[in-house]
Amino acid sequence: MSPLRGAAPADEVHIVVLGVLPEVMPGDDIAMMLASLALDAGVLPGDVLVVAQKVVSKAEGRVVRLADVRPGDAARRLAGETGKDAALCQVILNESRAVVRRRRSLVICETHHGFICANAGVDASNTADGTVVLLPVDPDASARRIQHAVSRAAAGSVGVVITDTHGRAFRRGLVNVAVGVAGFDPVLDHRGGRDREGRVLVATDQALGDEIAAAAGMLIGKASGRPAVLVRGLHTAPAPGCVGDLVRREDQDVFRARVGDDGVVI
């Protein structure tokens, strides 16, 4: 098989859980906090730091008190249809480009970033009662700020993945996925390479960013105060990185396209 574009094959990958973070508050320098933990863990050039979205969002002030939210008519209608709190529905709508699907209390939205996920990523876990945490406004920019600080600590380039847990349309359970990327290409293009039988690969992309996020999700604790890990051994080539590369464009999404009676996308 031809070598990967953007990364070299790894014989071994190691995941190191970083130390405990104190409770993160709005205005905290999360980049420096993570750089300090990474330095304590022996961060090296070429490592990838993976961090849970929620601590990034909290540091960036992406926390909303529901008591301060005034629901509009659309939010009240959604609350009546789903049984959700009307103020929460207003926050979800504020964070949404569109409501893609709804069934009973389940609301699947397209966020302004282009992510398809439940409640537009609005989350009430691990936050004070009566508050919810939103996704970062620009998760790639957040990842770049962290990447710069951690790369200085490592004295060389380090990749960063910001993760969130998403459901999947055709599988049970939640999986960590990348919502912000910096320092490497999150999609590896295998087109033009060959499989073991010599056939040319024509439509094979590897979602490396999501694979890294999912692996880290096995070790990032939901309530452990340890929301970050270092992934070592992937040999990713330095590149700007953009989570948008992992988002399928709507015109390429057969599950949101109109389909004729014969099953063909119109």
Secondary structure, DSSP 8 states (H G I E B T S, - for coil): ----BSB---S--EEEE--------TT--HHHHHHHHHHHTT--TT-EEEEEHHHHHHHTT-EEEGGG----HHHHHHHHHH---HHHHHHHHHTEEEEEEEETTEEEEEETTS-EEEGGG-B-TTS-TTEEE---SSHHHHHHHHHHHHHHHHTS--EEEEEEEEEETTEEEEEEEEEEEESB-SSEE-TT-B-TT--B-SS-EE-HHHHHHHHHHTTS-SSSS--EEEEES--B-B----GGGGS--GGG-TTTS-B-TTS-B-
